[in-house]
């Protein structure tokens, strides 16, 4: 019966709103309620005319700049407000509704109806009840009207009075952040997060900080992610989401054992509090047992349509046979190593490409001309049915680039998706080295297929399989003597993260060009290695080279909240620019911050 009443109520309210909009005149509306409105209640005129004054009183009126024209509830012996001519106690007072009438219902229905300039004016009037904004925004988002949802939810979270915000607003807040991300409104998203963190209610502040932490992880900015996590702990110290966030953060930082220990700590703590349901407890227990595998399983289950083919692909990669021999020879004139695609490999690639249908963009280091994930279910399923396709380096290149583009920033996905492909590539690099002592140069023959695959694997495994990533990078450096992939800086960063400072210093000394110049990452890495080795005089000299190369570097890395500087659309930055300094800060500030006294020493030389 209650469901029937709710349907009748909403139907009557929607029709009542249309009737009110015709004249915005109360007597006319009451005439409609008795003549037409009663049809919503199977002809029950008493219910219709008792409900009508309540709905009129909460309806925003365009002629009053969206204010309402509420009626005073009459006394028992006064004339009834439905204009029936009877006393209130003998008329509408006697009607009992199965539920309370929501105070925001007519505003919510109005927000669903209005469009364009009218909707904009209504929102700017600030007359809309927060609950109406919340409900209308959620309804618009659920129905796919993202533009309308964004417009309405922006009014809800405008920051004018956070105290009026409903406590059920958390899902709407996350929806608005998602809409900003989907539509590319990064500045709006950042401003909203900052506003909530500075002045928002506590229940939203924690969500904002958690979102900010995840955003920094997506951008590979570990230092900012760590700072956001610390603030999130202060805002919501008992949130189970923090266990999930900290595990992700520690895995990104390469601290697998610590991630397990901290997940175990969170599990014990939250179990004692006893506020979690069985599903949450099971997740935390799994996280404490194996953080990486648990996060990987969670991602696979969240992928919906791709879950089954991804699991099949993981299974295939786990049992790949030894990579076949390639046609690699030493060029008689240059002495360089040349890999040349065979007819069989070309045939395998042609069959693969019928399913994959996307070509590598050869004008960039890592990328495709189109999105490879539009038909991912088809190409993954086809690959699992034809594992022999992976005998062709060009197919391995495509698969590696696709997996890295989607999962390379997630450390827990590297062991099952990228490491098996790295083993295959290493086998081919061994074959190349066995063919001669020359260099495997990018521009020669089909070498770029092998080198591009190697770069994608090194980058994709850097967080989740750090040692394997460094070993592969060193293999590539040994055989690509021109370092056409720019791997020295990446290996240097990994050595510094592992506190192998003497090896890091040796690498920077090997990397000097004839004119003694180095890119910023190598210059800063050399400085940090010298500082850690207590060679402070040499470190100061190296710091002079840093400032000569990039005058923004020290300011950018020492500042707590510097203004970001974005690279070009293709990800490139100019040497000596703020963007280059920002890029280095994003990748390596956490290493300076966690080295005792290092940031203070840098700051003293600004």
N, C-alpha and C positions, 0 to 999 in steps of 0.2 A: 504493500500500500504506500509506503514512504516513497519508493521509486516513482510510482504513478503521480504522487503529489508533486515531487520535484519537477517532473516533466511538465505537469500542468502549470506549475508556477513559472517556469522559464518560458513556456509558450505564451502565457498570459502577459508576462513582463515584456517580452519582445514585441507583441502586438500592441501593448499599451504604449510602448515607446513610439511606435509609428503613429499612433493616434495623437499622442501629445505633440509630436513634431508638426502636425498639420496646422494647428492654431496656437499651441502653447497657451490654451485658455481652459481653466479648470472646469467650468460648467459643461463645456463641450466634451471634455474628456469623460466626465461622469456620465453624460448621456451615452457616450460610446460604451462605457463599462457595463451599463445595464442592458443596452441593446445588443451589443456585439461581444463584449468581453466575457459574458457569462458562458459563451459557447466553449471556452477553454475548460470550464468545470461542468460540462454536461448540463448546461442550463441553470446552474446554481447561481442565481442573481445575488443572493446574500453574500456569498464568498467573494464574488467579483467586486461588488460595491464596497465591501469592507477592506479589501486589499488595495483598491484604487487610490484612496487618499494617502496611504503609506508610500506607495510607489511615486505618486506625484511629488510628495514632500522631499524625495531624495533625487529627483531627476534634474540634471543640469539644463538650464534653459538658455538658448542662444540669445534671446532678447535681453537677458540679464547678464550678458558676458560670462555665461556658463555658471553663474550662481544658481542655486535652487530657490524655490519659493515655498518653504515648509509651512505646513498647517499646524496650528496649535491643537494638541489632542483635547477634545472637549471634555468637560466634566460629565458625570453620570446623568445629571438632569438637564444638561444643555442640549441644544439641537445637534443632531448627529452631523458629522463633517461630510457625509456622503450626499447631503442635500435631499434626503428622503422625506424630511419634514417631521420625522419622529425623534424622540429623545435618544441620546447616545446609548443609555442603558437598555433601551428597548430595540436597538438596531445593531449597529456594527460591533458594539461592545460584547454582544452575545456570541459572536463568531470566533471560534478557536481554530487557529492554524496548526497543522501537524508539526511544523517547525517554526523557529524564528525566521523573520524575513531579513536577509543580509542587508546591512545598511549601504553597502557599496554596489548593489546589484545594478541599478539603473545607470550609474556611471560606467560600470564595467561593460554593459551592453552598448552604451553610447560610444565608448572607445573602440569597440569592435565595429561599429557602424560608420563612424566619421572617417573621412579621407582628406588628403591634401591639406589645403589651407585651413579648413575647419578643424581638422585633427591638430594641426600645429597650434592654432589659436587656443584650443581647449587645453592643450598641455601647457602652453605658456601662461595660462590664467592661474596655474597652481591651485586650482580648486579641486582637482581630482583626489579622492581618498587614496592613500598608499595601497590599500588592499585591492582597490579597483585597478590601479596601475599594474600591480603584481599579477592579478588574474588575467587581465587583458593581454599583458606582455607574454605570459606563459602560453596562452591560447594561440596567439599569433605565431610564436616560435614553433609550437607543436604542429601547426597547420602549414608550416613552410614559408610564412610571410616574414622573412628575416628583416626586411627594411622596416616594416611596421613594428615588429618586436623591438628592434633597436631603438626606434623613436620613442616608444612608450617606456621601455625600461630605462632609457637615459633620463627621463623625467623622474622615475622612481629613485634613481641613484644620483640625483643632481647635487647632493651634499648640502642643500639648504637647511635641512633639519634632520639629522640622522636619528634623532630620538623617536620620530614618527614611523620609522621603518619597521614593517612586520618582521617578526623573528623567522617566519617561513620564507624570507627573501633570499636565502642562500642559493637555492637552485637557479633563481632568476639572475643573480649576480654572476654565476658561472656561465649561464647562457649568454649574457651580454658580453662577457670576456671572449667566449668562443666565437660569437658573431664578429667582434672586432678582429679576431685573428683570421677568420675565414675571409673577411672582406679587405684585409690588409691595413686596417686602421691601427697601426702599431703605436702611434702617438696617443690616440684616444685610450687605448688599453693601458699604456704606461701611466697616463694621467689619472685614470680611474683607480688603478692600483695604489698610486702614491696618495691620492685623496683618502682612500679607505684606510691605508696604513697610518696616516697622520691623524685623521679625525673620525674615522668610522667606528661603528659599534664593535665590541670585542668579538662577537661571533662571526663577523665578516672580516675582521682584521686577520684572524688566523688563516682563513681561506685565501685571502689576498696574498699573504706571505707564502703560503704553500704554492700558489699559482706562480708567484714571482720566482720562487726557487726552481720550479720546473722549467720556467721560461729561460732562466739562465743556463740550466743544464742543456736545454735544446740548442742554445747558442754556444755551448762549450765554455761558458764563462764560470769556471768552478769557484773562483774566489767570491764573486757576487752571489753565487748559489749558496755557498757556505754562510755568508753573512745573512742572507734571507732566511736560511734555516734556523740560525741562532735566534733571530727575531721571532720566528714562528714558534719556537719553543717557549719564549717568554709570553707570547700572546695566548697560546693554547697548549699548556704543558702536558695535558692528558689526552690529546687528540691521537687516536690510533693511526691517523694518516701520517703523523710524523715518523712512525716506525718505517713506513713505506718510503717516505721521502729520504730519510737518513740512509737507508739501505742503498737506494739509488745513488745518492751523493757519494757515499763511500766507494761504491763500485766504480763510479766515474773517476774517482781519485785514485783508483787502483788498489784500494785497501780491502781485499776480499775477506781476510780473517777478521778484521775489525768490523766489517759489515755484519758478519755472522754473530760476533760477540754482542754488538749493539742491538741486533734484532732479538737476540735471546734476552737481553736486558728489558727491552720493551715488552716482550711477551710476558715475562715474570711480573713486571710492574702492572700491566693492564689486567692480567688475570687476578691479581690481588684486589684490584678495584672492583671487579665483578660487574662492570657496566656493559660488557660486549656480548653480542649474540654469538651463537655457535659458529656461524659462517666466518665472522671476523676472527674468532679465536683460532679456527682451523688455518686461516690464511697466515696469521702471525706465527703459529707453530711451524708451518712450512717455511716461512721466511727465516725463522731462527735456525732451521735445519740446513737449508741451502738457499741463500738469498738469490743468487744468480738464476738457478733453475726455476725458482718460484716466480720471479719476475718474468722470465721467458715464457712460462706456462700461462701467466696472466695475460701477456701480450698476445699470445696465440689465441686464447679464448676470446679476446676482445676483437680479433680481426674478422670474426663472423665468417663471411664467404671464403676467406683465404686460409682459415684455420686448417682445414683438411689437406689442401695441397701443400701448405707450408710444412706440416708434419711429415707428409710423404717425401718432400724434398730433403728434410733433415735426415730421414731414414736412408734415402739414396746416397747422400753425401757421406754418411757414416760408413758405407760399405763400398765406396768407389775403388775399383781395381787400380793397380799401378798405372801411372800415366804412360802412354805410348811414346816411342822415340820420334823426335821431330827432325826435320831436314835443316840442320844448322852447320854452316861451313865457314871457313876463314877466307875472306876476300883476298885474292892474290895481290891486288894493288895497294889497298889501304891497310891490310892486316886486321881490319875490323871483322867482327862476327856477324854473320847474316843468317836470319831465320827466314825461310821461304815457305809459304803455304803450299801444301801438296794438293793433288787433285782430289784425294779422298777427303781431306780436311775441308776443301771448298764445297764438296758435295754434302758433307755433314752440316756445314753452316747454312747452305741453301735450304735444306730440310728444316733446320731450326728456325730460320728467318721467316718461313711461311707462317709460323706460329707467333714468333716474337714481334715481328713487323716494325721494329724501331731501330734506327741506325745511330751509331755513336757519333757525337759531334766532334769531329777531329780538330776543330778550332779551339777547343778548351781541353784542359787536362783530364777532367772527369765529368762526363755528362752526355746526355742523349739529345737528339733533335726534337723528340717528343717524349711524352710520359710513358714509361714502360709498364706502369701499373694499371693502366686502363683495362687490359685483358690478361692480367697476371694469372688468374685461375686457369686460363687456357694454356698459357705457355709453361707454367709449372707442371701441370698435369701431363702435357706432351713430353716434357723433358724427363719426367719420371718414367714414362713409357718407353723412352729412347735414351737411356743413359750413355749410349755410344756417342751421342752428340758432343759430350764433354771431352772427347778425344781431340777436338778441334780447339786450338787456343782462342780463336775468334769467338767461339761460343762461350768459353770460360770467361773471356773478357766481358761479354754482354751480361752473363749471369752475375759476375762479381760486381760490376758497376750498378746493376739493378738492386742487388741486395745491400750494397753499401749505401746507396742513395736513400734507402728506406730504413735500414736497421743499423747503419754504421755508427750512429750516435748512441746506441743502446749497448752498453758493455756486455750484458748478459746474452746477447744474441750471437756474439762472435764465435764462441766455441762450436756451436752446432752448424752455423751457416757459412762462416768465413774460413775457419782454420782448415777444414778439409780441402778447400780450394787452394789455400796457401801451400799445403803439402804437395799438391799437384804441380803448382808453379815452381816450387823449389826443385822438384825432379827435373823439370825442363831447364832450369838455370844450371843445374849440375851437368846436363847434357851439353849446354852451351859452353861451359868452362872446359869440359873435356875436349871440345872441338878446337880449342886454341886459347892463347893468352891475350887476344885482342879485346877491344871494348865492344860491348853490345850497345850501339848508338841508336838513339831514337829515330833518326831520319833514314837509316839504312834498311833496305828490304822491307820485311814485315815486322821488324823488331818492336815497333810501337805497340803492337798487340800485347806482347809479353810485358813490356815496361809499364804500360797503362794499367794492366791487370795488377802488377806488383804494387804500383802506387795506391790503387784503390784498396788493396788488401792491407797494406801498411797503415793507411789512414783508418780503415774500418776496424782493425784489430787493436788500435792504439790504446783504447780504454779497457776492452774486455779480455785481451790476450796480449798484454804488454810485452812479455818476453818474446813471444813468437813474432810480434810485430817488429821488435828491434832486430831480431835475428834475420828476418826476411829483408829488412831495410839494409842491413850490413851485407847480405848476399848481393843485393841489387847494387849497392855502392861498389862492391868489389868487381862486378862485371860491367857496370856502366861507369867507366872511369871519368866521364865528363860530368857525372851527376846531373844528367838532364832532367831528373825528377825533383831535384832540390831536397834530397833526403838527409843531407848532413844536419840541417837544422832540426829535423824531426828526431833523428837519432840522438842529437845533443840534448834535446828536451827530455827524452826518455832516460838518458844517463843521469841527468840532474835529478829527475824524479826518484831514481833508484839510489841517489846519494853516491854515485860513482864519479866523484868530482875529478879525480886524476885522469880518468879516461875521457871525461868530457873536455877537460883542458887540452889534452893531447889532440882530440878531434878538431878543436878550433885552431890549433897551431898548424895542423895539416891542411886546413881549409883556406889559408890565406892566399889571395891572388898575388900576382907579381907586384901590384901597386899597394898591397897590404890592406885592401878594403874588404869589408865583410858586411853582410846584411845585418839588420838590427837584431834578429833572433840570435845569431851567432855571436855578435858583439856583446849582447847582454848576457848570454850564456857563459861566455868566457869570463866576464866580470864576476858573475855569481860563483863560478867554480873557484876563481882566485880568492874571493872573499871567504868562501867556506874553508879553503885550505890555509887561511890566515896569512896569505900573501898580500897584505893590504896595500903596500906600495905599488905592486904590479896591478892590483885591482883598481887603484886610483888612475893609473895610466890607461888601463883598459876603459875606464869610465870616460876619460877624455875622448877616446875614439868614439864612444857611444854618442856623446853630445855633439861631436863634430859631424856625425852621420845624421842624427835626428835630434833637433833641439827640443822636440816635444816629449821625448821618451821619459825623462825623469819626472816631469810634472804629471804625465799621464799615469805612471805606475805608482807614484806616491800619493796622489789625491784619493780621498775616500770615495767621492762620487763625481768623477769627471764627466764632462759632456761627451757622449759617444760620437765616434766619427766613422761613418759607414764606408765600406769599400765600394768600388765600381760594381756595376750590375753583374759582371763576370767574376767577381770576387777578388779582383786584383787591386793592389794598392801601390801608390807611388813611393819610391824610396825617400825617406826624410819627411814624410807627411804625418799629420795627426792620425790618419787612418792606419798607417803602419804601426804607430805607437799604440793605438787602441787595440789593434789586432794582437800585438805582443802582450799587452796587459791582460786581455781576455784569456789567453792561453797559459800564461806563466806567472801572473801576479801571486797566485797562491803559493808558489815556491819561494818567492821573496818574503811573503808574509810569514811563512812557517820557518824560515831560517832566522834564528835568534839575532836580533839587532840589524838585520840586513836592510829593512825598509828605513829605519832611523838613519843608518849610514848613508843610504841613497839620498834621503831628504836633506841631510846636512851638506850635500854637494850640489843642491839645486841652485 
